Amino acid sequence: MRDARGAPDREFERLFAEYGPSVRAWLAVRAPAGDADDLFQDVWTIFCRRWREWTPHPQAEAGDDRPVLSFLYRTCHLVLLAHRRVRSRRAMLPLEESPEPASDGLAERTRQIQIGECLSAARACCSDEDLAVLTAKLSGVPARDIARTLRITESAVDHRYRATVGRIRDRLSGASA
């Protein structure tokens, strides 16, 4: 964040560095796995917008950051509530093209067969590390966390994921031809 003169706002950067992990952890515990990073960004965007007008409580001691942390947690709570509200509304909306449910379970059996074929193809054409990237991405783990775990860059994670999906797709299309 930059101040009015365009210089970096060191105080905001300090607060982000100090409280960012706490905010991320708060959201990771309470938010759906794939949504925590987006909500984290939303919380800090709101805080950034209000940072310039921020005036600590008159009774707060100089350098006392407890009101900041309280504001951040309150913002996390409100952002998460809004997110849940939006998700529940989406769940209530009818799908544009919903398939007719199969009364005999044929659709579910077909889906299981397709998943089994995909897993077999993945095991046949991918390394263990590529399979780890694939399963982590499909499980909703952020690329940043995968990269940190495997000690590679985020772009390498995304590249491996796309390449793995491409190899599986090629193998499946070759098998069905």
Contacts in CASP RR format, 6 or more apart in sequence:
PFRMAT RR
TARGET T0000
AUTHOR 0000-0000-0000
METHOD contacts of the structure
MODEL  1
MRDARGAPDREFERLFAEYGPSVRAWLAVRAPAGDADDLFQDVWTIFCRR
WREWTPHPQAEAGDDRPVLSFLYRTCHLVLLAHRRVRSRRAMLPLEESPE
PASDGLAERTRQIQIGECLSAARACCSDEDLAVLTAKLSGVPARDIARTL
RITESAVDHRYRATVGRIRDRLSGASA
1 8 0 8 1.000
1 9 0 8 1.000
1 12 0 8 1.000
1 13 0 8 1.000
1 48 0 8 1.000
1 51 0 8 1.000
2 8 0 8 1.000
2 9 0 8 1.000
3 9 0 8 1.000
9 51 0 8 1.000
12 48 0 8 1.000
12 51 0 8 1.000
15 65 0 8 1.000
15 68 0 8 1.000
16 44 0 8 1.000
18 65 0 8 1.000
19 65 0 8 1.000
19 68 0 8 1.000
19 69 0 8 1.000
19 72 0 8 1.000
20 40 0 8 1.000
20 44 0 8 1.000
22 69 0 8 1.000
22 72 0 8 1.000
23 40 0 8 1.000
23 43 0 8 1.000
23 44 0 8 1.000
23 72 0 8 1.000
23 73 0 8 1.000
23 76 0 8 1.000
24 36 0 8 1.000
24 40 0 8 1.000
26 73 0 8 1.000
26 76 0 8 1.000
27 36 0 8 1.000
27 39 0 8 1.000
27 40 0 8 1.000
27 43 0 8 1.000
27 76 0 8 1.000
27 80 0 8 1.000
28 36 0 8 1.000
30 76 0 8 1.000
30 80 0 8 1.000
31 39 0 8 1.000
31 80 0 8 1.000
31 83 0 8 1.000
33 139 0 8 1.000
33 140 0 8 1.000
33 141 0 8 1.000
34 140 0 8 1.000
34 141 0 8 1.000
34 142 0 8 1.000
35 83 0 8 1.000
36 142 0 8 1.000
37 142 0 8 1.000
37 144 0 8 1.000
39 76 0 8 1.000
39 79 0 8 1.000
39 80 0 8 1.000
39 83 0 8 1.000
42 79 0 8 1.000
43 72 0 8 1.000
43 75 0 8 1.000
43 76 0 8 1.000
43 79 0 8 1.000
46 75 0 8 1.000
46 79 0 8 1.000
47 71 0 8 1.000
47 72 0 8 1.000
47 75 0 8 1.000
54 68 0 8 1.000
56 64 0 8 1.000
56 67 0 8 1.000
56 68 0 8 1.000
57 67 0 8 1.000
60 66 0 8 1.000
60 67 0 8 1.000
99 107 0 8 1.000
101 107 0 8 1.000
102 108 0 8 1.000
117 172 0 8 1.000
117 175 0 8 1.000
118 168 0 8 1.000
118 172 0 8 1.000
121 168 0 8 1.000
121 171 0 8 1.000
121 172 0 8 1.000
121 175 0 8 1.000
122 131 0 8 1.000
122 134 0 8 1.000
122 164 0 8 1.000
122 168 0 8 1.000
123 131 0 8 1.000
124 171 0 8 1.000
125 167 0 8 1.000
125 168 0 8 1.000
125 171 0 8 1.000
126 134 0 8 1.000
126 164 0 8 1.000
126 167 0 8 1.000
126 168 0 8 1.000
129 150 0 8 1.000
129 160 0 8 1.000
130 160 0 8 1.000
130 163 0 8 1.000
130 164 0 8 1.000
131 164 0 8 1.000
132 146 0 8 1.000
132 150 0 8 1.000
133 146 0 8 1.000
133 150 0 8 1.000
133 157 0 8 1.000
133 160 0 8 1.000
133 161 0 8 1.000
133 164 0 8 1.000
134 161 0 8 1.000
134 164 0 8 1.000
134 165 0 8 1.000
136 145 0 8 1.000
136 146 0 8 1.000
136 149 0 8 1.000
137 143 0 8 1.000
137 146 0 8 1.000
137 157 0 8 1.000
137 161 0 8 1.000
143 154 0 8 1.000
143 157 0 8 1.000
143 158 0 8 1.000
143 161 0 8 1.000
144 154 0 8 1.000
146 157 0 8 1.000
147 153 0 8 1.000
147 154 0 8 1.000
147 156 0 8 1.000
147 157 0 8 1.000
150 157 0 8 1.000
END
